[in-house]
Amino acid sequence: MTVGATAEREDLLAAAVVKAVKGAGAYAGSVFLRSRDRRSLVLAATCGVPPSLLGGWRLIPVSSAIPVATAYSSGRTIHLADADETMRRFPQLSVALPYAFGSCSVPVGVEGETFGALTVVWAASPGSEGLSKAQRRHVRTTAHRLGDSLDALRARTGDPVECDPRTVTVETPAPSATAVRVGLFDWDLVTGTLTTDDELCAIFGLDLRAFDGRAETLASCLHPGDRAAFRAAAHAAAAGGRIIARSLRMRDHRGGDENYRTVELWGRMAESGAAPDRAHLIGAIVDARAGSAAVAAVERLRDGFFSLAPDGRITYANFSLQQLLGVSGDELLGRCLWDVLPWLSDPGFEHRHRFAMTSQTPTSFLACRPPDQWLAFSLHPEADGVTGRVVPVGDPPAATAAPVASAAIAAAEPAAAPARLGVVYHVLQLGSALTEAVTAREVCAVVADQLLPAFGGQQLAIYVLREGTMRLLFHTGHHEDFLDWLDGEPLHARLPGTESLTSGAPLFIESRQDLSRGYPGAPAGKVSSWAYLPLIASSRPVGICVLGFDEVRSFSAKDRGVLTALAGLIAQALERARLYDSEFALARGLQQAMLPQRLPLVPGVRTAARYLPGSSGMDIGGDWYDVIPTGTGVSLVIGDVEGHSIAAAATMAQLRSAVRAFAAVGHSPGEVVAGVNRTLVDLDPGLLASCCYIRLEPRAHRAYAVSAGHVPPLLRRRGGTAEALALDVGPLLGVDRASSYPGTWTDIPPGSVLALYTDGLVEERGTGIDVGIDRLRASLAHARADSLDELADRLLHDARRSTYRADDIALLLTEYGPVTAPG
């Protein structure tokens, strides 16, 4: 991207975020743009909140459950009125930023393409309604116009709309009252004329259009006792070349002739060529207004006072504060309290500042300056920073002393530096995401989604230890051969991955030269830097997680600490997921063994069956199907035992056996179902079941159906129409031992397809089951397939793609007649 295009884009971003913040009445805002690999959103511009205050939020994985990522991915406005709504809808955000604020995030882009997202933040008390409709519309309009502008810039320059994670964020400070005014002048000492700007006339209360441009006119606005000093300053400048901070009393035009305030005169002689031009004095009048008086007043107080920039850096500290803290002003200015003072380095104190700035709410806390001096800190925030006050107190109450006692302990024990809030964010974010990952594959996907964007990596591989050998479990990245050489290597091999795992210590290799020095002969491939993170769970090696970087990467102490902490979380989650996978496979194997392994072949009849387990947990369900040949045709059975448990699966197996037993002795469909009902009541498992039993007689082109509380079968005719069969429905199995089950005769023309299914295929949250049945009927009517198996797969297409299935699904399709295809 050219320098000019970069500057133009920065101007567009800065103008948009400032406009959004002002129009929404917010105190801060940010613009995020997509990264080159589209895996993450990069903080591109801020207003009111410096990037350092955002901590770990500078890079956000696109898949994160974070409002700005959701707005980008979904293309929708995410409006969160207060902290309660944020907790309900985005608990991960509340875990990482547990502060009282509201936010509105909107996508930035053009029709059919999203470049990023814009978000604004405001202080919000519980129950707040958030932004008005007009304010939300303003934010959306601003984001839309930004998207159009970025698209137009791309069309002119050819540069893609994306942001490199290494790009410096554009920062715009929050608006604040002007503390200092500066007016400029050019004074011709020979003629006495004075050329001024608008600001200087405004300071002196003069009308620029009426000002006659004479130095005497300006001098007349000064205190009579200072007019001679004003002229003397000009003569001194002519002799010495400059004026340095000459204080003058100026009449305060707002308060009458007898009121004056102090301004400062600065200036130097103009240069003509290499030599000073002794005839022209150029300079400035500096009006600090009440600033200097305010500073003098604060300096007289015995309490400690300080001012913080939004990012926590100290911009002012009075003398009393320096005495209370035991440090000089030079040590404090430009730095954060928790970086200067070891006894304030606990993350809890940094959290207090972040809470005050993010929620715009005053807060206070106690801290102990070693050995035993307790100080009370109070923070009063505004969008442009924080004013702080510190007073000494006696021993704190017992209830208060406990939470802050760690500060004194930390000062006495110079151990490892405590984790900063950016570190805490990464741990909380990954930990929260891993709680939702169940299988080993899901754990690996979460790790890739979180770690690569957060640390700017391009490759990630996870190896597990099996029988003393490294085995690849997961890989993502554009280098398909990344770490292929490690697969199959024994644990005792002298390689980076194996040695890191056996030692239990992470290994950070910052360049190919470092790799060749430490491990001669180890292939580097197309990667330049590596982070090997051993996965240790319960003191036992599980595997290793390896991050690869295409460019040379220097790992700071903070990076190493964060990655080491995250490796422990990954190891525990992966071990739990592998145990789940093993038990899941055992449970599913048991369930599959209870279902028919092969459907019987019946002349003139074709069948196809499918079974999909629920995806919400490891418990197995009680859905079953069966095809039983009879003397005159075939019997079709489908059933569903309530619940998901081993008991449900065992009951299902017993009912399936009972159906086969009653059918084998020639009972009618009604008698078969009645017998199965008695069997279930006698077993008394405490479970109910539904069942549909159909005896199909192909030669007679008819079927006799019995339903025990089951969803109705569907019939697709040769003409392409489909209907739900209207059957007489008896009670569920297991309700009453004496229940009887009526049957219904139905014509089944040759070439028809009969569909039996369980309710898991037609039930949806918030929708009646009749709607689901009708949707399946329409799909059956219009689906085109070359075989019965293909038709079954088409009917289950949406169910297979769903990441969440609360119930198991069983489907049994039957077709008979001369037609070889269902459509």
C-alpha positions in Angstrom: 0.0 0.0 0.0 1.4 3.4 -1.0 2.2 6.0 1.6 -0.6 8.3 0.2 -3.2 5.5 0.2 -2.2 4.5 3.7 -2.6 8.1 5.0 -5.9 8.4 3.2 -7.2 5.2 4.8 -6.1 6.3 8.2 -7.9 9.6 7.8 -11.1 7.7 6.8 -10.9 5.4 9.8 -10.2 8.2 12.2 -13.0 10.4 10.9 -15.5 7.6 11.0 -14.8 6.4 14.5 -14.9 10.0 15.9 -18.2 10.7 14.1 -19.7 7.4 15.4 -18.7 8.2 19.0 -20.0 11.7 18.9 -23.3 10.8 17.2 -24.0 8.0 19.6 -23.2 10.0 22.7 -20.6 7.3 23.5 -17.2 7.9 25.2 -15.1 5.5 23.0 -15.2 3.6 19.8 -13.0 1.3 17.6 -12.8 0.1 14.0 -11.6 -3.4 13.3 -10.5 -4.6 9.8 -10.1 -8.1 8.6 -6.6 -9.7 8.5 -5.1 -11.0 5.3 -5.9 -14.6 6.1 -9.5 -13.6 7.2 -9.0 -15.5 10.5 -9.0 -12.4 12.7 -10.1 -8.8 13.1 -7.3 -6.3 13.7 -7.8 -3.1 15.7 -7.3 -0.4 13.1 -8.5 2.8 14.8 -9.7 4.0 18.1 -11.3 7.1 19.7 -11.2 7.7 23.4 -9.7 4.3 24.3 -6.0 3.7 23.6 -5.0 0.2 22.3 -3.0 -0.4 25.5 -6.2 -0.2 27.5 -7.9 -2.8 25.3 -5.2 -5.3 26.2 -5.8 -8.6 24.4 -8.5 -7.2 22.2 -6.2 -5.9 19.5 -6.5 -9.1 17.6 -9.9 -10.9 17.8 -10.5 -14.3 16.1 -13.4 -14.1 13.7 -15.0 -17.2 15.3 -15.0 -15.7 18.8 -18.2 -15.2 20.6 -17.5 -11.5 20.8 -19.9 -8.8 19.6 -17.6 -7.2 17.1 -16.7 -10.6 15.6 -20.4 -11.6 15.5 -21.3 -8.3 13.8 -18.6 -9.0 11.2 -19.5 -12.6 10.6 -23.3 -12.2 10.6 -23.6 -8.8 9.0 -26.0 -7.7 11.8 -26.0 -4.9 14.3 -25.2 -6.2 17.8 -26.7 -3.8 20.4 -26.1 -4.6 24.1 -27.8 -2.1 26.3 -26.0 -2.9 29.6 -23.8 -5.4 31.4 -26.8 -7.7 32.1 -27.6 -8.1 28.4 -23.9 -8.6 27.6 -23.7 -11.4 30.2 -26.8 -13.1 28.8 -25.8 -12.9 25.1 -22.0 -12.9 25.2 -20.7 -14.5 28.5 -17.2 -14.7 27.2 -17.0 -11.0 26.8 -18.3 -10.5 30.4 -15.8 -12.9 31.8 -12.9 -10.9 30.2 -14.4 -7.4 30.8 -16.6 -7.6 33.8 -17.5 -3.9 33.7 -20.7 -1.8 33.5 -20.9 -0.7 29.9 -23.1 -0.9 26.8 -21.9 -1.4 23.2 -23.1 -1.3 19.7 -21.2 -3.2 17.0 -22.0 -2.9 13.3 -20.4 -4.4 10.1 -18.3 -2.2 7.8 -18.5 -3.1 4.2 -20.3 -2.9 0.9 -23.0 -5.1 -0.7 -21.9 -8.7 -0.6 -18.5 -8.1 1.2 -17.7 -7.2 4.8 -14.4 -5.5 5.5 -14.6 -5.3 9.3 -16.7 -3.9 12.1 -17.2 -0.6 14.0 -18.1 -0.5 17.7 -19.0 2.2 20.1 -19.0 2.0 23.9 -20.8 4.0 26.6 -21.3 3.9 30.4 -24.5 2.0 31.2 -26.2 1.4 34.5 -28.3 -1.7 35.0 -31.7 -1.5 33.2 -30.4 1.1 30.7 -32.1 1.0 27.3 -28.9 1.7 25.5 -28.8 3.7 22.3 -31.9 5.2 20.8 -33.1 4.0 17.3 -31.8 7.3 15.9 -28.3 6.8 17.5 -28.1 3.2 16.2 -29.1 4.4 12.7 -26.3 7.0 13.0 -23.7 4.3 13.8 -24.9 2.0 11.0 -24.9 4.9 8.5 -21.4 5.9 9.5 -20.2 2.3 9.1 -21.9 2.0 5.7 -20.3 5.2 4.5 -16.9 4.1 5.7 -17.4 0.9 3.8 -18.2 2.8 0.6 -15.1 5.0 1.1 -12.8 2.1 1.7 -14.2 0.3 -1.4 -13.7 3.5 -3.5 -10.1 3.7 -2.2 -9.5 0.1 -3.2 -10.9 0.7 -6.7 -8.5 3.6 -7.2 -5.4 2.1 -5.7 -5.9 -1.6 -6.1 -4.9 -2.2 -2.5 -7.0 -4.8 -0.6 -9.1 -3.7 2.4 -7.3 -5.5 5.1 -5.1 -4.8 8.1 -1.7 -6.3 9.0 -1.5 -7.1 12.7 1.8 -5.3 12.9 0.2 -2.0 11.7 0.2 0.7 14.3 -3.4 1.6 15.4 -4.7 5.1 14.5 -5.5 6.8 17.8 -7.8 9.8 18.4 -8.0 11.1 21.9 -11.4 11.7 23.5 -12.6 15.3 23.3 -11.7 17.5 26.3 -11.8 21.1 27.4 -8.9 23.2 26.1 -6.4 23.8 29.0 -4.1 26.1 27.1 -4.6 28.7 24.4 -1.8 30.0 22.2 -2.0 33.1 20.1 0.7 33.9 17.5 2.2 37.2 16.4 4.8 38.9 14.2 5.9 42.2 15.7 7.7 44.7 13.4 9.9 46.6 16.0 10.7 49.4 13.6 7.2 50.4 12.5 5.4 49.1 15.7 2.9 47.1 13.6 1.7 43.7 14.9 0.3 40.9 12.8 -1.7 38.5 14.8 -3.9 35.4 14.4 -7.5 34.9 15.4 -6.6 33.1 18.6 -4.4 36.0 20.0 -7.1 38.5 19.4 -9.6 36.2 21.1 -7.3 35.9 24.2 -7.1 39.7 24.5 -10.8 40.1 23.7 -10.1 42.1 20.5 -12.1 42.0 17.3 -9.7 40.9 14.6 -11.5 43.0 12.0 -11.3 46.1 14.2 -7.8 45.7 15.5 -5.5 48.4 14.1 -2.4 46.2 14.2 -0.5 48.5 16.6 1.6 47.1 19.5 0.4 50.0 21.7 -3.2 48.8 21.2 -2.2 45.4 22.5 -0.2 46.9 25.4 -3.2 48.9 26.4 -4.9 45.6 27.4 -2.2 44.8 29.9 -2.0 45.9 33.5 -0.5 49.4 33.6 2.4 48.1 35.7 3.3 45.5 33.0 3.3 47.7 29.9 6.9 48.8 30.4 7.9 45.2 30.9 6.2 44.4 27.6 8.2 46.9 25.7 11.4 45.9 27.6 10.9 42.3 26.5 10.9 43.4 22.9 14.1 45.4 23.4 15.7 42.4 25.2 14.8 40.1 22.3 16.3 42.5 19.8 19.5 42.4 21.8 19.6 38.7 22.9 17.6 37.0 20.1 14.7 35.6 22.2 12.2 36.1 25.1 11.7 33.2 27.5 8.5 33.0 29.5 7.9 36.7 30.5 4.8 36.7 32.7 2.3 39.6 32.0 -1.0 40.5 33.6 -3.7 40.9 31.0 -7.1 42.6 31.6 -9.8 39.9 31.8 -12.4 41.4 29.4 -15.0 39.0 30.9 -14.8 40.5 34.3 -14.3 44.2 34.0 -11.4 46.7 34.0 -10.2 45.7 37.5 -9.9 42.0 36.8 -6.6 40.5 35.4 -5.2 37.1 34.7 -1.7 36.1 33.9 -0.4 35.2 30.4 3.1 34.4 29.2 5.0 36.0 26.4 7.4 33.8 24.3 9.3 35.0 21.3 12.5 35.1 19.2 13.9 37.2 16.4 13.1 36.2 12.9 16.0 35.0 10.7 16.8 36.5 7.4 19.1 34.2 5.7 21.8 33.0 8.1 21.5 36.1 10.4 18.7 37.2 12.8 16.4 39.9 11.5 16.6 42.4 14.4 13.5 44.2 13.2 11.0 41.3 13.5 10.0 39.5 16.7 7.9 36.4 16.1 6.3 34.6 19.1 3.3 33.6 21.0 1.1 34.6 23.9 0.3 31.5 26.1 -2.9 31.7 28.1 -3.0 28.8 30.6 -6.2 30.3 32.0 -6.7 28.9 35.5 -4.3 26.0 34.9 -1.3 27.4 36.7 -3.4 28.7 39.5 -5.1 25.3 39.8 -1.7 23.5 39.9 -0.5 25.9 42.6 -3.6 25.2 44.6 -3.3 21.4 44.3 0.4 21.6 45.2 -0.5 23.3 48.6 -2.8 20.4 49.6 -1.4 17.6 51.8 -3.4 14.9 50.1 -1.9 13.2 47.1 -3.4 14.1 43.7 -2.5 12.8 40.3 -3.9 12.7 36.7 -3.8 9.6 34.4 -4.1 9.5 30.7 -6.7 7.0 29.4 -4.1 4.3 29.1 -3.1 4.7 32.8 0.1 6.8 32.3 0.7 9.5 34.9 0.5 13.0 33.4 0.6 14.9 36.7 1.5 14.1 40.3 1.6 16.7 43.1 4.4 16.9 45.7 2.3 15.3 48.4 1.7 12.3 46.3 5.4 11.9 45.7 6.0 11.9 49.4 3.1 9.4 50.1 4.4 7.0 47.5 8.1 7.5 48.2 9.1 8.2 44.6 10.0 11.3 42.7 8.0 13.0 40.0 10.6 12.1 37.3 10.0 8.4 38.2 6.2 8.7 37.9 5.5 10.9 34.9 4.9 9.0 31.7 4.6 5.7 33.5 1.8 3.6 35.1 1.6 3.3 38.9 1.6 -0.5 38.8 4.8 -0.4 36.7 6.7 2.0 39.0 5.6 0.6 42.4 6.1 -3.1 43.1 3.5 -3.0 45.8 0.9 -1.9 43.3 1.8 -4.5 40.7 -1.0 -6.9 41.6 -3.4 -7.1 38.5 -6.2 -6.1 40.8 -5.0 -2.5 40.9 -4.8 -2.3 37.2 -8.2 -3.8 37.0 -9.5 -0.9 39.1 -8.3 1.7 36.6 -9.7 -0.4 33.7 -13.0 -0.6 35.5 -13.1 3.2 36.1 -12.3 4.0 32.4 -14.5 1.3 30.8 -17.6 1.9 33.0 -16.9 5.6 33.6 -17.7 5.0 37.2 -15.6 6.3 40.2 -14.0 3.6 42.2 -11.7 3.3 45.2 -9.4 0.7 46.8 -6.8 0.3 49.6 -3.2 -0.6 49.2 -0.4 -1.1 51.7 2.9 0.6 51.1 5.5 -1.5 52.8 6.0 -2.1 55.6 2.7 -1.0 57.1 1.4 2.3 55.7 -2.1 1.9 54.3 -3.2 4.3 51.6 -6.7 4.9 50.2 -6.9 5.5 46.4 -9.9 7.0 44.7 -10.3 7.3 40.9 -12.6 9.7 39.2 -12.8 9.0 35.4 -13.8 11.1 32.4 -13.4 10.1 28.7 -10.1 11.9 28.5 -8.5 10.4 31.6 -8.7 9.9 35.4 -8.2 12.1 38.3 -6.9 10.3 41.4 -6.6 11.1 45.1 -4.5 9.4 47.7 -4.9 9.8 51.5 -3.2 7.9 54.3 -5.5 5.8 56.5 -5.1 3.8 59.7 -5.3 0.0 59.7 -8.1 -1.0 57.3 -11.2 -2.9 58.6 -10.7 -6.7 58.7 -13.2 -7.2 55.9 -11.3 -4.9 53.6 -7.8 -5.9 54.6 -8.0 -9.4 53.2 -8.4 -8.7 49.5 -5.5 -6.2 49.4 -3.1 -8.0 51.8 -1.5 -9.6 48.8 0.0 -6.2 47.8 2.2 -6.1 51.0 3.1 -9.8 50.5 4.1 -9.2 46.9 6.4 -6.4 47.9 8.2 -8.5 50.5 8.7 -11.4 48.1 10.2 -10.3 44.8 9.1 -13.4 42.9 8.0 -13.6 39.3 6.1 -10.5 38.1 2.3 -11.0 38.3 0.3 -11.5 35.1 -0.9 -8.4 33.4 -4.5 -8.1 32.3 -3.7 -8.9 28.7 -2.4 -12.2 29.9 -5.5 -12.8 32.0 -7.7 -12.0 28.9 -6.0 -14.7 26.8 -6.4 -17.3 29.6 -10.0 -16.4 30.2 -10.9 -16.3 26.5 -9.3 -19.6 25.6 -10.6 -21.2 28.9 -14.1 -20.1 28.2 -14.0 -21.3 24.6 -12.6 -24.7 25.6 -15.5 -25.3 28.0 -17.8 -25.6 25.0 -15.5 -28.0 23.1 -16.4 -31.6 23.7 -14.5 -33.7 21.2 -10.8 -33.7 20.6 -11.4 -32.3 17.1 -13.5 -29.4 18.6 -10.7 -28.7 21.1 -8.1 -28.5 18.3 -10.3 -26.2 16.3 -10.8 -23.9 19.3 -7.1 -23.7 19.9 -6.4 -22.9 16.3 -9.1 -20.2 16.2 -7.8 -18.6 19.4 -4.0 -18.9 19.3 -3.2 -18.2 15.6 -4.9 -14.8 15.4 -3.8 -13.8 18.9 -0.1 -14.3 18.3 0.0 -13.8 14.5 0.9 -17.4 13.6 0.2 -19.1 10.3 0.6 -22.8 11.1 -0.6 -24.9 14.0 -0.1 -28.6 14.6 -1.1 -30.8 17.6 0.5 -34.1 18.1 -0.5 -36.7 20.7 1.5 -39.4 22.3 0.4 -42.9 21.5 2.4 -45.9 22.7 5.6 -43.8 22.9 5.2 -42.4 19.4 4.2 -38.9 18.2 1.0 -39.0 16.1 -0.5 -36.0 14.2 -4.0 -35.2 15.5 -4.6 -31.8 13.9 -3.0 -29.4 11.5 -4.1 -26.1 10.0 -2.3 -23.7 7.8 -1.2 -23.2 4.2 1.9 -25.4 4.5 0.5 -28.9 4.2 3.9 -30.5 5.1 4.3 -28.5 8.3 6.0 -30.8 10.8 5.2 -34.0 8.8 8.6 -35.3 9.8 7.5 -35.5 13.5 4.7 -37.9 12.8 5.7 -41.4 13.8 8.9 -40.3 15.7 9.5 -42.1 19.0 9.5 -40.0 22.2 13.2 -40.5 22.8 14.2 -39.0 19.5 16.3 -35.8 19.7 13.9 -33.4 18.1 12.4 -30.1 19.2 8.9 -31.6 19.7 10.0 -34.7 21.6 12.6 -33.0 23.8 10.1 -30.2 24.8 7.5 -32.9 25.7 9.9 -35.1 27.7 11.4 -32.1 29.6 8.0 -30.4 30.1 9.4 -27.0 29.2 8.2 -25.0 26.3 10.7 -24.4 23.5 10.8 -21.1 21.5 12.9 -21.1 18.3 13.1 -17.6 16.9 15.0 -18.2 13.6 16.2 -21.0 11.3 19.7 -20.3 12.5 18.6 -21.0 16.1 17.0 -24.3 14.8 20.1 -25.4 13.0 22.3 -24.6 16.0 20.1 -26.5 18.5 19.0 -29.3 16.2 21.3 -29.8 13.2 19.5 -31.5 10.4 16.0 -30.8 11.6 14.0 -29.6 8.6 12.7 -26.0 8.7 10.4 -26.2 5.7 8.9 -22.8 4.9 8.6 -21.7 8.5 10.9 -19.2 10.2 10.0 -19.3 13.9 8.4 -22.0 16.1 6.8 -22.2 19.5 6.7 -25.8 21.0 4.2 -26.0 23.8 4.3 -29.3 25.8 0.8 -30.5 26.8 1.0 -32.0 30.3 -2.1 -33.1 32.1 -2.1 -34.6 35.6 1.7 -34.8 35.5 1.5 -37.0 32.4 2.6 -36.0 28.9 -0.4 -35.8 26.5 1.2 -34.3 23.4 2.6 -31.1 22.0 1.1 -28.0 20.4 3.3 -26.3 17.8 2.8 -22.8 16.4 4.6 -21.9 13.2 5.4 -18.4 11.9 6.2 -17.6 8.3 8.4 -14.6 9.3 11.0 -14.4 12.0 9.2 -13.9 15.4 10.7 -12.6 18.6 9.0 -14.0 21.7 8.9 -11.5 24.5 8.8 -12.6 28.2 5.0 -11.8 28.1 4.5 -14.0 25.0 6.3 -16.9 26.6 4.4 -16.6 29.9 1.0 -16.4 28.1 1.7 -19.4 25.9 3.0 -21.5 28.7 -0.2 -20.8 30.7 -2.4 -21.6 27.8 -0.6 -24.9 27.2 -1.9 -26.2 30.5 -5.5 -25.3 29.6 -5.1 -27.0 26.2 -3.6 -30.2 27.8 -6.5 -30.5 30.3 -9.1 -29.9 27.6 -7.5 -32.3 25.2 -7.2 -35.1 27.8 -10.8 -34.7 28.8 -11.9 -34.7 25.1 -9.9 -37.8 24.3 -11.6 -39.6 27.2 -14.9 -38.4 25.9 -14.1 -39.6 22.4 -13.2 -43.1 23.7 -16.4 -43.4 25.8 -18.5 -41.9 23.0 -17.1 -44.5 20.5 -17.9 -47.3 22.9 -21.5 -46.0 23.5 -22.1 -45.5 19.8 -20.7 -48.9 19.0 -23.1 -50.5 21.5 -26.0 -48.7 20.0 -25.1 -49.6 16.4 -24.8 -53.2 17.5 -28.4 -53.1 18.6 -29.6 -52.0 15.2 -29.9 -54.2 12.1 -26.5 -54.5 10.5 -28.0 -55.4 7.1 -31.6 -55.1 5.9 -33.1 -58.3 4.5 -33.7 -58.7 0.8 -37.4 -59.0 -0.1 -38.4 -59.7 -3.8 -39.9 -56.6 -5.3 -39.2 -54.5 -2.3 -36.3 -52.1 -1.8 -35.4 -50.6 1.6 -32.9 -48.0 2.9 -32.3 -46.9 6.5 -30.3 -44.2 8.2 -29.6 -43.5 11.8 -28.1 -40.2 13.1 -27.2 -40.0 16.8 -27.9 -36.7 18.7 -25.0 -34.3 18.9 -25.7 -32.7 22.2 -24.0 -35.3 24.4 -22.6 -38.8 24.8 -25.8 -40.5 26.1 -27.2 -42.9 23.6 -30.9 -42.9 22.6 -33.6 -45.5 22.1 -34.6 -45.0 18.4 -34.8 -48.2 16.3 -36.0 -49.6 13.0 -36.4 -53.1 11.6 -37.5 -54.9 8.5 -39.1 -58.3 9.0 -40.0 -60.6 6.1 -43.4 -62.3 6.3 -45.3 -64.9 4.2 -47.2 -62.3 2.3 -44.8 -59.5 2.2 -42.7 -57.6 4.7 -43.3 -55.8 8.1 -41.8 -52.4 8.7 -41.1 -51.2 12.2 -39.8 -47.9 13.7 -39.9 -46.9 17.3 -38.5 -44.4 19.8 -37.9 -45.0 23.5 -38.0 -41.8 25.5 -34.7 -40.4 27.0 -31.0 -40.8 26.2 -29.3 -43.3 28.4 -28.0 -46.8 28.6 -31.5 -47.8 30.0 -33.2 -46.3 27.0 -30.9 -48.2 24.6 -31.4 -51.5 26.6 -35.2 -51.0 26.5 -35.0 -50.4 22.8 -33.2 -53.7 22.3 -35.7 -55.6 24.3 -38.7 -54.0 22.4 -37.1 -54.8 19.1 -36.7 -58.4 20.1 -40.3 -58.5 21.3 -41.6 -57.2 18.0 -39.7 -59.9 16.1 -41.0 -62.6 18.5 -44.6 -61.6 18.2 -44.3 -61.2 14.4 -42.7 -64.6 14.0 -45.7 -66.5 15.4 -48.1 -64.8 12.9 -49.8 -62.2 15.1 -51.6 -59.4 13.4 -50.0 -55.9 13.5 -52.5 -54.8 16.3 -51.7 -57.9 18.3 -47.9 -57.4 17.8 -48.0 -53.9 19.2 -50.3 -54.9 22.0 -47.9 -57.6 23.0 -45.0 -55.2 22.9 -46.9 -52.8 25.1 -47.5 -55.6 27.7 -43.8 -56.5 27.5 -42.8 -52.9 28.3 -45.2 -52.6 31.2 -43.8 -55.9 32.6 -40.2 -54.8 32.2 -41.2 -51.6 34.2 -38.1 -49.5 33.1 -40.0 -46.3 34.0 -39.9 -45.3 30.3 -42.5 -44.8 27.6 -42.1 -45.5 23.9 -43.8 -44.8 20.6 -43.9 -47.3 17.7 -45.3 -47.6 14.2 -45.8 -51.1 12.7 -46.8 -51.6 9.1 -47.4 -54.9 7.3 -46.9 -54.3 3.6 -48.6 -56.6 1.1 -47.0 -55.7 -2.3 -49.2 -58.1 -4.3 -52.4 -56.5 -3.0 -51.0 -53.0 -3.2 -52.0 -52.2 0.3 -50.6 -52.0 3.8 -52.0 -52.4 7.3 -50.6 -49.9 9.8 -50.7 -49.6 13.6 -49.4 -46.6 15.5 -48.7 -46.3 19.2 -48.4 -42.6 19.6 -45.8 -42.3 16.8 -45.5 -39.5 14.2 -47.4 -40.4 11.0 -45.7 -42.2 8.1 -45.3 -40.3 4.8 -46.3 -41.7 1.4 -44.9 -40.4 -1.9 -46.8 -41.5 -5.0 -45.4 -42.0 -8.5 -46.8 -38.6 -9.6 -44.5 -36.7 -7.2 -47.1 -35.9 -4.6 -46.6 -36.8 -0.9 -49.0 -37.0 2.0 -49.0 -37.9 5.7 -51.1 -41.0 6.3 -54.1 -40.5 8.5 -53.9 -43.5 10.9 -55.9 -44.4 14.0 -53.4 -43.7 16.7 -53.3 -45.7 20.0 -51.6 -44.7 23.3 -47.9 -44.8 23.9 -46.3 -48.1 24.8 -45.9 -48.6 28.6 -49.0 -46.5 29.7 -51.5 -49.2 30.3 -51.1 -53.0 30.1 -54.6 -53.4 28.7 -54.3 -50.9 25.9 -55.5 -52.0 22.5 -54.2 -50.7 19.2 -56.5 -50.3 16.1 -55.2 -50.6 12.6 -55.7 -48.7 9.4 -55.7 -50.1 5.8 -54.0 -47.9 3.3 -53.5 -48.3 -0.5 -49.9 -48.4 -1.6 -49.7 -48.1 -5.4 -46.6 -49.6 -7.1 -43.7 -47.2 -7.3 -44.7 -45.4 -4.1 -42.1 -44.6 -1.4 -43.1 -45.1 2.2 -41.2 -43.1 4.8 -41.1 -44.0 8.5 -39.1 -41.7 10.8 -38.7 -40.6 14.4 -39.5 -37.2 15.8 -35.9 -36.1 15.9 -36.1 -35.5 12.2 -39.1 -33.1 12.4 -38.8 -31.4 15.8 -37.2 -27.9 15.9 -36.9 -25.4 18.7 -39.8 -22.9 18.8 -41.7 -24.6 16.0 -44.6 -27.0 16.2 -44.0 -30.6 15.1 -46.7 -30.3 12.5 -44.6 -27.7 10.7 -41.6 -30.0 10.7 -43.7 -32.9 9.4 -45.1 -30.8 6.5 -41.5 -29.6 5.7 -40.4 -33.2 5.5 -43.4 -34.1 3.3 -42.5 -31.3 0.9 -38.9 -32.5 0.8 -40.0 -36.0 0.1 -42.3 -34.9 -2.7 -39.7 -32.8 -4.5 -36.4 -34.5 -3.9 -34.9 -36.0 -7.0 -32.6 -39.0 -6.5 -31.3 -41.9 -8.6 -31.6 -44.4 -5.8 -33.4 -44.9 -2.5 -30.1 -44.5 -0.6 -29.5 -41.1 -2.3 -33.1 -40.1 -1.4 -32.4 -41.0 2.2 -29.3 -38.9 2.2 -31.1 -35.9 0.7 -33.8 -36.0 3.3 -31.1 -36.0 6.1 -29.0 -33.3 4.4 -30.0 -30.5 6.7 -29.9 -32.7 9.8 -26.3 -33.8 9.0 -25.1 -30.2 8.6 -26.6 -29.1 11.9 -24.0 -28.7 14.7 -26.7 -29.3 17.3 -29.2 -32.2 17.3 -31.0 -32.6 20.6 -32.5 -36.0 19.6 -31.5 -39.1 17.6 -33.0 -39.6 14.1 -34.1 -42.9 12.5 -35.3 -43.0 8.9 -36.6 -46.1 7.0 -37.6 -45.8 3.4 -39.4 -48.5 1.5 -40.3 -48.8 -2.2 -41.8 -51.6 -4.2 -43.0 -52.1 -7.8 -41.5 -52.0 -11.3 -40.2 -48.4 -10.9 -36.4 -48.5 -10.3 -36.1 -44.9 -9.1 -38.2 -42.9 -6.8 -38.7 -39.9 -9.1 
